[in-house]
Amino acid sequence: MTKGGMESVELFTTEGKGRGLKAQKEFLPGDVIFAEPAYAAVVFDSLTHVICHTCFKRQERLHRCGQCKFAFYCDRTCQRAAWLNHKNECSAIKRHGKAPTENIRLAARILWKIEREGGGLSEGCLVSIDELQNHVDSFGEEEKRELRADVESFLEFWPPQSQQFGMQFISHIFGVISCNGFTLSDQRGLQAVGVGIFPNLCQANHDCWPNCTVVFNNGNHEAVRSMFHTQMRIELRALSKIPPGEELTVSYVDFLSLSEERRKQLKKQYYFDCTCEHCKKQLKDDLMLAVKAGESKPSADTVKEVIQLSKDTLEKINKARMEGHYHEVVKLCRDCLKKQEPVLGDTNIYLLRILSIASEVLSYLQMFEEAADYAKRMVDGYLKIYHPNNAQLGMAVMRAGVTHWHAGLIEAGHGLICKAYAILLITHGPSHPITKDLEAMRVQTEMELRMFQQNEFMYYKMREAALKNQKIQVMPEPSNENAPSLFHKKE
C-alpha cells in the first residue's frame, strides 16, 4: 500500500479550479475510496466537557485530565491515545491559566505537529500543510480583523520553549483552518461537535451534484485487544459508479437551495464561483420554485406574497424554537401551510422547509399522526429533488419512517425505514452507529408488520397494551441546527 491507502486516487491540477482528485480505478456506490485520520482536531468550546477529546463521541461520564483539568476522555484507552497530541497543549494550558478558543487550540496542535514532524509531507498525505489554500488575500475587513485577533491570542498562548514561527506562517495556518476546517460529528452523526484538518480531503473539489460523500467515523477503542482498535477518521465514499480517470467531487453545501443561493454561499465561504452543471443550467430550480398546477394557476403577485410570508414565518419559527415554545412553532407552521397549500407546488423549498419543521416538532410533542402526514409530504418532495444517494435525504426518510412507526402506521413506517437503510448503507456504510440503529428498527418493524398482516385486530390490541406498560419512546428535542455541514466555517 502506498500513501496510506491513497493509491486509488491521483492528485491533478485543472485550469480554473486548481488541484483536484481523480479516481485511479472503478468505484461502485458505497465503496470507501479512502479513509484519512485527522492531521489535527479539537472539540468545540461549548462541548469540551461532554465530548471525548480523542474519538469525539458523546458520553455520559468522561475522565478528566488530572493535569490541565480541561481535556476529557471516554476512558484510559482514549486518554493514552491522545497523549502525543495533548502533551504540549496540557502544559501550555497550565502555564496560560485557561484553555484558549477552539481556533487557537487547533492552530497550536497543527504547529506542534509541524514542530515534531517537520512541515513536509506527512505519512499518507498527498500535500503538505504549507501547500493548503488559505485564501487570506480574499478576506474582507471583518475577517482580517478576526485573523489579527486570533494571531495575537495565539502568541499569548504559544509557549516560549516551543519552536517559534513567523507571523505570516501563523496567519497561513489560521487561513487554512478558516477555509478547510472539516466538521466532526458525534457517533450518531447528528450533532457537530468539533473541527479537524484533513489535507487529502481538502483536495476534493466541490460539485452541487457530487459523485462522493464524506462520513465521519469516530473509530472504535472498545475491543479487548488493542490490535482491533480503529482510529478516528473520515471516509470518502462513492455515491454512484465512478470510472477510472473521473474527478472525485463532494458537495460543500446542502443541495436544497436555489442555484443562485448556493453560489452566493460558496463564494462567501469558500471564495470561488461554482461552475457545476447544476448551477450553470439552474437544474432543479424550477422544482424548488414550483407553484400549484391546474386551471386556477396563482398569479405572480400571489406567489411573491406567499414566499415572503414563508420567509417571515421561518424567522418567527427560529425565534420560537430558540425559546423552546414548540406549541407556538406548530401554530406558525399550520397557519403558514394553509396559505402555502393553494399556491405552492409540492416540491417548493419554502413548503418543504415548513413541512420539515412541522413534522419534527409535532413528533417531539408526540402528535405522531399529524407529524407523519407532514413527513410523508416532505419526503415525497425531497425524493424529486435530491440525488437518490444523498445522506440528508437518507436521514429525512429515516425520521419520517420512525414518525410513521410511532403513529402506528406500520406498513408505511417499515417501507420508509427500509428505504432509509438502503440509502445510509451507501452513504454511511454498514458499521456506522446510525446504520446499525436503522437495521435494528428494520428488523423490529418487519416483525410487527408480519403480526399486523396476520391479525390486524390483535396487532393493535398488543400495541395498546405495550404502550400502557411502557411510555412510547420520546423523539429527541428538535434541534435549531441543520444537520452538520461538510466543512466548518468559523461564524
C-alpha positions in Angstrom: 0.0 0.0 0.0 1.3 3.4 -0.9 0.4 6.8 0.6 -1.6 5.3 3.5 -4.4 3.9 1.3 -4.3 6.8 -1.2 -3.1 4.6 -4.1 -6.6 4.5 -5.6 -6.6 8.3 -6.2 -4.5 10.7 -8.1 -3.8 14.4 -7.4 -4.1 16.5 -10.5 -4.2 20.2 -11.4 -7.0 21.7 -13.5 -7.3 25.1 -15.1 -9.6 27.5 -13.1 -10.2 25.0 -10.2 -6.6 24.3 -9.0 -5.8 20.9 -7.6 -8.3 18.1 -7.6 -8.6 14.3 -7.0 -9.1 11.7 -9.8 -10.1 8.0 -9.5 -7.4 5.6 -10.4 -9.8 2.6 -10.7 -13.5 2.0 -10.9 -15.6 2.5 -7.8 -19.2 1.4 -7.1 -21.8 3.1 -4.9 -20.9 2.6 -1.2 -17.2 1.9 -1.9 -14.7 3.6 0.5 -12.3 5.4 -1.8 -10.0 6.4 1.0 -10.0 6.8 4.8 -7.9 9.6 6.4 -7.1 10.3 10.0 -7.2 13.9 11.1 -3.9 15.9 10.8 -5.2 17.8 13.9 -8.6 18.1 15.5 -10.3 19.8 18.5 -13.7 19.7 20.3 -15.8 22.9 20.1 -15.5 25.2 23.0 -19.1 24.8 24.1 -18.8 20.9 24.3 -15.4 20.3 25.8 -16.8 18.6 28.9 -19.3 16.3 27.3 -17.4 15.1 24.2 -14.3 12.8 24.3 -11.2 14.8 23.0 -9.9 11.7 21.3 -12.8 10.0 19.5 -15.3 12.8 19.6 -18.1 10.6 21.0 -20.7 12.0 23.3 -20.5 10.1 26.6 -22.4 10.3 29.9 -19.3 10.2 32.2 -15.9 11.2 31.0 -12.5 11.1 32.7 -10.8 14.5 33.1 -7.1 15.1 32.5 -5.7 15.4 36.1 -3.1 17.9 35.0 -4.8 20.6 32.9 -8.4 19.8 34.1 -9.5 20.8 30.6 -9.4 17.7 28.4 -12.0 14.9 28.8 -11.8 11.3 27.6 -14.0 8.2 27.4 -11.5 6.1 29.3 -7.8 5.4 29.8 -7.5 4.0 26.3 -8.7 7.2 24.7 -6.5 9.2 27.2 -3.4 7.3 26.3 -4.2 7.6 22.5 -4.4 11.4 23.0 -1.2 12.0 24.9 1.1 12.6 21.9 -1.2 15.4 20.7 -2.3 16.6 24.2 1.1 16.7 25.9 2.2 20.2 24.7 -1.3 21.5 25.0 -1.6 20.3 28.5 1.4 22.2 29.8 0.6 25.3 27.7 -3.0 25.4 29.3 -1.5 25.1 32.8 1.0 27.9 32.0 -1.6 30.1 30.4 -4.1 29.6 33.2 -7.0 28.7 30.9 -7.8 27.0 27.6 -8.0 29.3 24.6 -10.7 29.1 21.9 -11.1 26.2 19.5 -9.4 28.1 16.7 -6.3 28.8 18.8 -6.2 25.2 20.1 -6.4 23.8 16.6 -3.7 26.1 15.2 -1.4 25.2 18.2 -2.0 21.4 17.6 -1.1 21.9 13.9 2.1 23.8 14.7 3.2 21.3 17.4 2.8 18.5 14.9 5.0 20.5 12.4 7.5 21.0 15.3 7.5 17.2 15.8 7.5 16.0 12.2 8.6 19.0 10.1 6.5 20.9 7.6 6.9 18.5 4.7 4.6 15.7 3.6 3.2 13.7 6.5 2.8 9.9 6.0 -0.3 9.2 3.9 -0.7 12.9 2.9 -0.7 13.9 -0.8 0.0 17.6 0.1 1.7 19.3 3.0 0.0 21.8 5.3 2.2 24.5 3.8 0.6 23.9 0.4 -3.0 24.1 1.5 -5.1 27.0 0.3 -5.5 29.8 2.9 -7.4 32.5 0.9 -6.1 35.2 3.3 -5.8 37.6 0.3 -9.5 37.3 -0.3 -10.5 38.1 3.3 -12.8 41.1 3.9 -12.1 43.7 6.5 -14.0 41.9 9.2 -12.2 38.6 8.5 -8.8 40.3 8.6 -9.7 41.9 12.0 -10.6 38.4 13.3 -7.4 36.9 11.9 -5.3 39.6 13.6 -7.1 38.9 16.9 -6.6 35.2 16.5 -2.8 35.6 15.8 -2.5 37.9 18.9 -4.3 35.4 21.2 -2.2 32.6 19.7 1.1 34.3 20.5 -0.1 34.8 24.1 -0.8 31.1 24.4 2.2 29.7 22.5 4.9 28.6 24.9 8.3 30.4 24.6 10.2 27.0 24.8 8.3 25.7 21.7 9.6 26.3 18.1 8.8 29.9 17.1 7.0 30.5 13.8 6.8 33.7 11.7 3.6 35.8 11.7 3.0 35.1 8.0 3.1 31.3 8.6 0.8 31.6 11.7 -1.6 33.6 9.6 -1.4 30.9 6.8 -2.4 28.3 9.4 -5.5 30.3 10.5 -6.4 30.8 6.9 -6.2 27.1 6.3 -8.5 26.4 9.3 -11.0 29.0 8.1 -11.3 27.6 4.6 -10.5 23.9 5.1 -11.8 23.0 8.6 -13.9 19.9 8.4 -16.9 19.4 10.8 -16.6 16.5 13.1 -19.9 14.9 14.5 -20.8 12.7 17.4 -21.2 9.0 17.0 -24.8 9.3 15.7 -23.7 11.8 13.1 -26.5 14.2 14.2 -24.6 17.0 16.0 -21.5 18.9 15.0 -19.0 18.6 17.9 -15.6 19.7 16.7 -13.4 20.7 13.8 -10.4 19.0 12.2 -8.0 19.3 9.3 -7.8 16.5 6.7 -5.2 17.5 4.0 -6.3 14.9 1.4 -10.0 15.6 1.7 -9.2 19.3 1.2 -8.1 18.4 -2.4 -11.6 17.2 -3.4 -13.3 19.9 -5.4 -17.0 20.9 -4.9 -19.9 19.9 -7.1 -23.5 20.6 -6.2 -24.4 17.1 -7.6 -21.2 15.2 -6.4 -20.2 11.6 -7.1 -18.8 11.2 -3.5 -19.9 11.9 0.1 -17.8 12.2 3.3 -18.7 10.5 6.5 -17.0 10.9 9.9 -16.1 7.7 11.6 -15.3 8.0 15.3 -13.3 4.8 15.3 -13.5 2.1 17.9 -11.5 1.5 21.1 -13.9 -1.0 22.7 -12.3 -4.2 21.5 -10.4 -6.0 24.3 -7.3 -6.4 22.2 -5.8 -3.1 21.1 -4.8 -4.6 17.7 -8.5 -4.4 16.8 -8.8 -0.8 17.8 -9.6 1.7 14.9 -8.8 5.4 14.9 -11.0 8.3 14.3 -11.0 9.2 10.5 -13.1 10.5 7.7 -14.2 8.2 4.8 -14.7 9.4 1.3 -17.4 7.1 -0.2 -18.7 6.7 -3.7 -22.3 7.7 -4.3 -22.5 6.4 -7.9 -20.4 4.3 -10.3 -17.2 6.2 -10.9 -15.0 5.1 -13.8 -11.1 5.4 -13.7 -10.0 8.9 -14.6 -13.2 10.7 -13.4 -12.8 13.6 -10.9 -13.9 12.9 -7.4 -16.2 15.6 -6.1 -18.0 16.4 -2.8 -20.7 19.0 -2.0 -19.6 21.7 0.4 -23.3 22.9 0.9 -26.7 21.3 1.1 -28.3 20.9 -2.3 -31.8 22.1 -1.0 -31.3 25.7 -2.1 -31.7 27.5 -5.4 -28.6 27.6 -7.5 -28.2 31.3 -7.0 -28.3 30.9 -3.2 -25.8 28.0 -3.3 -23.4 30.1 -5.5 -23.6 33.0 -3.1 -22.9 30.8 -0.1 -19.9 29.1 -1.8 -18.5 32.5 -2.9 -18.9 33.9 0.6 -17.5 30.9 2.5 -15.0 29.3 0.1 -14.1 32.2 -2.3 -15.0 30.6 -5.7 -17.7 30.8 -8.3 -19.4 27.4 -8.7 -19.4 26.3 -12.4 -21.0 22.9 -11.9 -23.7 21.8 -14.4 -26.5 22.2 -11.9 -25.6 25.8 -11.2 -24.8 26.7 -14.8 -28.1 25.2 -16.1 -30.1 26.0 -12.9 -31.2 22.4 -12.9 -34.0 21.6 -10.4 -34.6 25.3 -9.7 -37.9 25.0 -11.4 -38.9 22.2 -9.0 -37.7 24.2 -6.0 -39.8 27.2 -7.0 -42.8 25.1 -8.3 -46.3 26.6 -8.0 -49.6 24.8 -7.9 -50.5 23.4 -11.3 -54.1 23.4 -12.6 -56.7 25.7 -14.2 -56.6 28.3 -11.5 -52.9 28.9 -11.6 -51.9 31.5 -8.9 -50.8 35.0 -10.1 -47.1 36.1 -9.9 -48.1 38.6 -7.2 -49.8 35.9 -5.1 -46.8 33.6 -5.3 -44.4 36.5 -4.3 -46.7 37.3 -1.4 -46.8 33.7 -0.1 -43.0 33.3 -0.5 -42.4 36.5 1.5 -44.9 35.2 4.2 -42.9 31.9 4.3 -39.6 33.8 4.8 -41.1 35.9 7.6 -42.7 32.8 9.2 -39.3 30.9 9.2 -37.8 33.8 11.1 -40.6 33.7 13.7 -40.2 29.9 13.9 -36.5 30.2 14.6 -37.1 32.7 17.4 -39.8 30.4 19.0 -37.6 27.3 18.7 -34.7 29.1 20.4 -37.0 29.9 23.3 -38.4 26.3 23.4 -42.0 27.5 22.5 -42.9 24.4 20.5 -46.7 24.8 20.5 -46.2 28.3 19.1 -43.9 26.7 16.4 -46.7 24.3 15.5 -49.3 27.1 15.2 -47.0 29.1 13.0 -46.4 26.1 10.7 -50.1 25.3 10.4 -51.0 28.9 9.6 -48.3 29.1 7.0 -49.2 25.8 5.4 -52.8 26.9 5.0 -51.6 29.9 2.9 -48.9 27.9 1.0 -51.0 24.9 0.0 -53.3 26.6 -2.6 -50.3 28.4 -4.1 -47.0 26.4 -3.9 -46.2 23.2 -5.7 -45.3 20.0 -3.7 -41.5 20.4 -4.4 -41.3 24.1 -3.5 -38.5 24.5 -1.0 -40.5 27.0 1.2 -43.3 24.5 1.6 -40.7 21.7 2.2 -38.9 23.7 4.9 -42.2 24.3 6.8 -43.2 20.6 6.4 -39.8 19.5 7.8 -40.1 21.7 10.9 -43.7 20.8 11.5 -43.1 17.1 11.3 -40.0 17.3 13.6 -41.7 19.4 16.3 -45.0 17.5 16.2 -43.1 14.2 16.7 -41.4 15.7 19.7 -44.8 16.7 21.1 -45.9 13.1 20.4 -48.6 14.2 17.9 -47.5 11.5 15.6 -50.4 11.2 13.2 -50.2 14.8 12.0 -46.4 14.6 12.1 -46.5 11.5 9.8 -48.7 13.2 7.3 -46.3 16.2 7.0 -43.2 13.9 7.0 -44.6 11.9 4.1 -45.2 15.0 2.0 -41.8 16.3 2.9 -40.1 13.0 1.8 -42.2 12.9 -1.5 -40.8 16.3 -2.3 -37.2 15.5 -1.3 -37.2 12.4 -3.5 -37.8 14.5 -6.6 -35.0 17.0 -5.7 -32.1 15.2 -4.0 -29.6 12.8 -5.5 -31.0 9.3 -4.7 -28.0 8.5 -2.6 -27.8 11.7 -0.6 -27.1 11.5 3.2 -29.5 14.3 4.1 -32.2 12.5 2.1 -31.5 9.3 4.0 -31.7 11.0 7.4 -35.0 12.7 6.4 -36.5 9.4 5.2 -35.4 7.7 8.4 -37.0 10.4 10.5 -40.3 10.0 8.5 -40.1 6.2 9.0 -39.7 6.5 12.8 -42.6 9.0 12.9 -44.9 6.7 11.0 -43.9 3.8 13.2 -44.8 5.8 16.3 -48.1 6.8 14.7 -49.0 3.1 14.4 -48.8 3.3 10.6 -46.6 0.1 10.4 -46.7 -0.5 6.7 -45.6 3.0 5.7 -43.2 3.1 8.6 -41.5 -0.1 7.6 -41.3 0.9 4.0 -39.6 4.2 4.8 -37.2 2.6 7.2 -36.1 0.1 4.5 -35.7 3.0 2.0 -33.6 5.0 4.5 -31.5 1.9 5.3 -30.7 1.4 1.6 -29.5 5.0 1.3 -27.4 5.0 4.5 -25.8 1.7 3.6 -24.2 3.6 0.7 -23.6 7.0 2.4 -22.5 5.7 5.9 -21.7 2.1 5.5 -23.0 -1.0 7.4 -20.9 -0.4 10.6 -21.8 3.2 11.3 -23.9 3.5 14.5 -26.8 5.2 12.7 -27.0 2.4 10.1 -26.9 -0.2 12.9 -29.7 1.6 14.7 -31.7 1.5 11.4 -31.0 -2.2 10.9 -32.5 -2.9 14.4 -35.5 -0.8 13.5 -35.9 -2.6 10.2 -35.9 -6.0 12.0 -38.4 -4.7 14.6 -40.8 -3.1 12.1 -40.7 -6.2 9.9 -41.7 -8.4 12.8 -44.5 -6.0 13.7 -45.6 -5.9 10.1 -45.9 -9.7 9.9 -48.0 -9.6 13.1 -50.2 -6.8 11.6 -50.7 -8.8 8.3 -51.7 -12.0 10.2 -54.2 -10.3 12.6 -54.7 -6.6 12.4 -57.1 -6.5 15.5 -54.6 -8.5 17.7 -51.7 -6.2 16.5 -53.5 -3.1 17.7 -54.5 -4.7 21.0 -50.9 -5.7 21.7 -49.6 -2.3 20.7 -52.2 -0.6 23.0 -51.1 -2.9 25.9 -47.4 -2.3 25.2 -47.9 1.5 25.2 -49.8 1.3 28.5 -47.0 -0.5 30.2 -44.2 1.4 28.6 -44.2 5.1 27.7 -43.7 5.5 24.0 -40.1 6.4 23.1 -39.9 10.2 23.0 -38.3 11.7 20.0 -35.2 13.8 20.6 -35.9 17.5 21.3 -35.9 19.4 18.0 -32.6 21.0 17.3 -32.4 24.5 16.0 -29.3 23.5 14.0 -29.3 22.0 10.5 -27.5 18.7 10.0 -23.7 19.2 10.3 -22.4 20.7 7.1 -19.3 19.2 5.5 -16.8 22.0 6.1 -16.7 24.0 9.3 -16.8 27.8 8.7 -15.9 30.0 11.7 -19.0 32.1 12.3 
